[in-house]
Amino acid sequence: LITHAADHLKTVEGISHFCTLSPLPGLSRWLAKQAHDCKVSKWSTVLSEPVMHAIAEACKISELPVQSNPLASVYTVLTSTDWVSNPVLCRLLETPILSIALVYLNCDGTQRKVQDPVANFHLGNGAAVWRLNYLADTKPQRLHESFGLMVNYFYDS
């Protein structure tokens, strides 16, 4: 579908760039695995002091214990509470979620392949990750799959 749309847009005079708005359907499942298996030291550049403080505060507000693996703490808050209806939790969790998503999308270049099938499709068709959109889709399915995060993929024809 995107290939046909892209081909059509190339024929429209004046359009040389376009973006999609796409979900990250595997983010939650991937974070669950990271929360269970991951060595925290691997995440030292992402889990900065302000991010760690935000995670601890989110746990405190949610009345959940801070776990030794901060990824497990974030995952627990995101899956055990109605965090999206709490403006304070939304503010606290924005940076941790965006930071985790950047790793998931391989924006640090450490993985051979991106984890997400939708991202692989777009990147394989010549797009670039352009922007992460926090709480872009708060329908229950999207909160479950990707914590409401969506991505703009940029195509330059």
Salt bridges, closest charged atoms under 4 A:
ASP37 OD2 - LYS33 NZ 2.95
ASP37 OD1 - HIS36 ND1 2.62
ASP137 OD1 - LYS139 NZ 3.03
ASP137 OD2 - ARG142 NE 3.49
GLU145 OE1 - ARG142 NH1 2.68
ASP156 OD1 - HIS17 ND1 2.83
